[in-house]
Amino acid sequence: MASTSTCFILGFLLFVCHFHFSLATGRKLNELVQDPPAIPMFYHNGPLLSGQISVNLIWYGNFKQTQKAIISDFFSSLYTTPKNIHSPSVSMWWKNIEKYYNILPKSSSRKPTSAPVLKLGRQVCDEKYSLGKSLSNKKIARLASRGAQSNAINVVLTSSDVTVDGFCSSRCGAHGVGNYSGDKTKYAYIWVGNSETQCPGQCAWPFHQPIFGPKGAPLTAPNKDVGVDGMIINLASLLAGTATNPFGNGYYQGPAVGHLEIASACTGVFGKGAFPGYAGNLLVDSKTGASYNANGANGRKYLLPALFDPFTSTCSSLV
């Protein structure tokens, strides 16, 4: 299915609203590969996302059309498997989410009928930096509120010249929950920044030499854009966490604060045999030399993080 390419331009238009929010960080920066704790991914009796979910993209700052296409095609790849997409595919990676829905306790009053089916929805462009080039968590939540507030994940994407509280110093992105004042309906959102000029060695590894750990040679990015290919890794990680722990009481390991979700429990693992400084045994494009582990729509190739398998308590990758 073709992705929505039209952006609604906001310019300096601001939405005046009141909302509350919480944030869960995704990919950790303290190490490139971490062994998952030898404990199950516990379910904390909260709701999970289910049914058809609209993914709305809020582009904040200066993004090239080619960069938008890479990310839009990734989201389109999650729910479609045309015959011309070879295995392993992005949709196969997303299908692993279903394991967490299949093992929910039968007694759970919040048990969803199925894993979410994601559809690329509305796209909003703010090319004039209406909230400035330095964003707080509250401003991120404010941007997220420009998307839909029902059956949706609103994804805020900040360009490489935008700074965000905690970006690079402690996180590469985050997911959270917000709602309008007086409205009990919660909606999930994600924020990920382009780290190309600020911290590619932290948030775009393994496509850039790491700041921490062994100094191995970087891999070639599958879409020839280190910043955006890095964003895809972080988006995928946070998307998996949002589906299975959207409101902070779904699946996670450890304490409520500083917990690990199904992708962040496998930080730095992309293929079998991964260890610190080595992403694992990956596929390599014979024409470009790019490393990847998933095929997507429109001939795209992506590198996606391993997910914690609830049946084996190990990190499971596509390759």
C-alpha positions in Angstrom: 0.0 0.0 0.0 1.4 3.4 -0.9 2.3 5.7 2.0 0.6 9.0 2.7 3.0 11.7 1.4 1.0 14.9 1.9 2.0 17.0 4.9 -0.3 19.4 6.7 1.9 22.5 7.1 1.7 24.1 10.5 4.2 26.9 10.4 3.8 29.0 13.5 0.4 27.7 14.3 0.2 26.5 18.0 -2.4 24.4 19.7 -3.4 25.7 23.1 -4.3 22.7 25.2 -3.7 21.1 28.5 -2.5 17.5 28.8 -0.5 15.3 31.1 2.2 12.9 29.9 4.7 10.3 31.0 7.8 9.1 29.2 9.6 5.8 28.9 13.1 5.9 27.3 14.1 3.4 24.7 17.6 2.5 23.6 20.1 2.9 26.5 23.4 4.6 25.9 25.6 3.0 28.5 26.6 0.0 26.5 26.2 -1.3 22.9 25.2 -4.9 23.8 23.7 -6.0 27.1 22.7 -9.5 28.2 19.0 -9.7 28.9 18.2 -10.3 32.6 17.5 -13.9 33.4 13.9 -13.1 34.3 10.7 -13.2 32.3 9.1 -10.1 30.7 6.4 -9.6 33.3 2.9 -8.5 32.5 1.6 -5.8 34.9 -2.1 -6.1 34.1 -2.4 -3.0 32.1 -4.0 -2.5 28.6 -2.0 -3.2 25.4 -2.6 -1.6 22.1 -4.9 -3.7 19.9 -6.9 -3.5 16.7 -6.3 -1.1 13.9 -4.0 1.7 15.0 -3.3 4.9 12.9 0.4 6.0 13.0 0.5 9.7 12.5 3.8 11.4 11.7 4.7 14.9 13.0 7.8 16.1 11.2 9.5 18.8 13.2 12.2 20.8 11.4 14.0 20.3 8.2 13.7 16.8 6.6 14.5 16.0 3.0 11.8 14.3 1.0 14.2 11.3 0.6 14.4 11.1 4.4 10.6 11.2 4.8 10.3 8.4 2.2 12.7 6.1 4.1 10.6 6.5 7.3 7.2 6.4 5.7 8.2 3.2 3.8 9.3 1.6 7.1 5.8 2.1 8.6 4.1 1.0 5.4 6.3 -2.2 5.6 4.9 -3.1 9.0 1.5 -4.2 7.8 2.0 -5.3 4.3 3.8 -8.3 2.8 3.6 -8.1 -1.0 4.9 -11.0 -3.0 7.9 -9.0 -4.1 9.2 -8.5 -0.6 11.7 -11.2 0.2 12.2 -12.9 3.6 13.1 -11.8 6.2 10.7 -8.8 6.1 9.8 -5.9 8.3 6.3 -7.4 8.7 7.9 -10.7 10.0 9.7 -8.7 12.6 6.5 -7.0 13.7 4.6 -10.3 13.8 6.9 -11.4 16.7 4.9 -8.9 18.8 1.9 -11.4 18.7 3.7 -13.7 21.1 3.0 -11.3 23.9 -0.7 -11.3 23.1 -0.8 -15.1 22.9 0.6 -15.6 26.4 -1.7 -13.1 28.3 -3.4 -14.7 31.3 -6.9 -16.0 30.4 -8.1 -14.3 33.5 -7.0 -10.9 32.4 -10.0 -8.5 32.1 -7.9 -6.3 29.7 -6.9 -9.1 27.3 -7.0 -7.7 23.7 -8.2 -9.8 20.9 -5.1 -9.4 18.8 -1.8 -7.5 18.2 -2.2 -4.1 16.7 -2.5 -3.6 13.0 -0.6 -0.4 12.1 -1.7 1.9 9.2 0.2 5.0 8.2 -2.2 7.9 8.8 -1.9 11.7 8.8 1.4 13.5 8.3 2.0 16.9 9.8 4.9 19.2 8.8 6.3 21.9 11.0 9.2 23.2 9.0 9.3 26.6 10.7 10.2 25.3 14.1 7.1 26.8 15.8 8.3 25.7 19.3 11.9 26.6 18.7 15.0 24.5 18.1 15.4 23.4 21.8 12.5 21.2 23.0 11.6 20.1 26.5 9.5 17.0 27.3 6.4 19.2 27.6 7.0 20.6 24.1 7.4 17.1 22.7 4.1 16.1 24.2 2.6 19.3 22.8 3.8 18.3 19.3 2.4 14.8 19.8 -1.0 16.2 20.6 -1.3 17.5 17.0 -2.0 13.9 15.9 -5.1 11.9 16.5 -6.2 11.1 20.1 -8.1 7.8 19.4 -6.7 4.5 18.2 -3.4 6.2 17.3 0.3 6.3 17.9 1.5 9.9 17.2 5.2 9.9 16.2 7.2 13.1 16.7 10.4 13.2 14.5 12.9 16.0 15.2 15.5 17.0 12.6 19.2 16.9 13.1 19.4 20.6 14.1 16.8 20.3 17.0 18.0 19.6 20.5 15.7 17.8 23.0 16.1 17.4 26.8 18.2 14.3 27.4 18.8 13.6 23.7 22.3 12.1 23.3 23.2 12.5 27.0 20.9 9.7 28.2 18.5 8.6 25.4 17.9 8.4 21.7 14.1 8.6 21.9 11.1 8.0 24.2 7.5 6.9 24.2 4.8 8.4 26.4 1.1 8.9 27.0 -1.0 12.0 26.8 -4.6 13.2 26.9 -6.5 16.5 26.8 -7.6 18.0 30.1 -10.9 16.6 31.2 -10.7 13.8 28.6 -10.1 10.3 30.0 -9.0 9.0 26.6 -5.3 8.3 26.5 -3.2 8.2 23.4 0.3 6.8 22.9 3.1 8.8 21.3 6.8 8.3 20.4 9.6 10.8 19.9 12.8 10.1 18.0 15.5 12.6 17.0 18.0 12.5 14.1 21.4 12.1 15.7 23.5 12.6 12.6 25.2 15.8 13.7 24.7 15.6 17.5 25.6 12.0 18.5 25.8 9.4 15.7 28.2 7.3 17.8 25.5 6.9 20.4 22.2 6.9 18.6 23.1 5.7 15.1 25.4 2.8 16.0 26.3 0.5 14.2 26.3 2.9 11.3 28.9 5.1 13.0 31.9 4.3 15.2 30.7 4.1 18.8 31.7 6.5 21.6 31.6 3.7 24.1 33.0 0.2 23.9 35.1 -1.4 21.2 35.9 0.9 18.2 34.9 -1.4 15.4 34.4 -0.1 11.9 30.9 1.2 11.2 28.5 -0.7 9.0 27.2 0.8 5.7 23.7 2.2 6.2 21.1 0.4 4.0 19.4 3.7 3.0 22.6 5.7 2.7 21.6 8.0 5.5 23.3 7.4 8.8 21.0 9.7 10.8 17.7 8.3 9.4 18.8 4.7 9.4 19.7 5.2 13.0 16.2 6.7 13.6 14.7 3.6 12.2 16.4 1.4 14.8 15.2 3.6 17.6 11.7 3.9 16.1 11.4 0.2 15.8 12.5 -0.3 19.4 10.1 2.2 20.8 7.3 1.0 18.6 7.6 -2.5 20.1 7.6 -1.0 23.6 4.6 1.2 22.8 2.5 -1.7 21.6 3.3 -4.0 24.6 3.6 -1.3 27.3 1.7 1.7 26.1 0.7 3.2 29.4 3.5 2.0 31.7 1.6 -1.1 33.1 2.0 -3.6 30.4 5.1 -5.8 29.7 8.4 -4.9 31.2 11.3 -6.1 33.3 12.6 -4.6 36.4 11.3 -1.6 38.4 8.6 0.8 37.1 11.3 3.5 36.8 14.2 2.5 34.6 12.6 -0.7 33.4 13.5 -2.7 30.2 10.9 -3.4 27.5 10.9 -6.0 24.8 13.4 -4.3 22.6 15.4 -2.3 25.1 16.2 -5.6 26.9 18.1 -6.5 23.8 20.1 -3.3 23.1 22.7 -3.6 20.5 21.6 -7.1 19.2 20.7 -7.3 15.5 21.7 -10.7 14.5 23.0 -14.0 15.9 26.4 -14.0 17.6 26.2 -10.3 18.7 28.6 -9.1 21.3 29.9 -5.7 22.5 31.0 -3.8 19.4 29.6 -6.4 17.0 25.9 -6.2 15.9 25.7 -9.8 14.9 25.7 -11.9 11.7 23.8 -9.7 9.2 22.8 -9.8 5.6 24.9 -7.7 3.2 23.6 -6.1 0.0 25.9 -7.3 -2.8 25.5 -4.1 -4.7 26.0 -1.5 -2.0 27.7 -3.4 0.8 25.0 -2.2 3.2 24.2 -4.3 6.3 20.5 -5.1 7.0 18.2 -7.8 8.4 14.8 -6.9 7.0 13.3 -6.2 3.6 10.6 -3.6 3.3 8.3 -1.8 0.9 9.5 -0.2 -2.3 12.7 -2.2 -2.3 13.9 -0.8 1.1 16.2 -2.6 3.4 16.3 -1.9 7.2 18.3 -2.9 10.3 15.9 -3.7 13.1 16.6 -4.6 16.7 16.2 -8.0 18.2 13.2 -8.6 20.5 13.1 -10.4 23.8 11.3 -13.7 23.2 8.9 -14.5 26.1 9.1 -18.3 25.5 12.9 -18.6 25.5 13.9 -15.5 27.6 16.5 -14.7 25.0 17.0 -12.0 22.3 15.5 -13.2 19.0 16.6 -11.6 15.7 15.4 -12.1 12.1 18.9 -13.4 11.1 
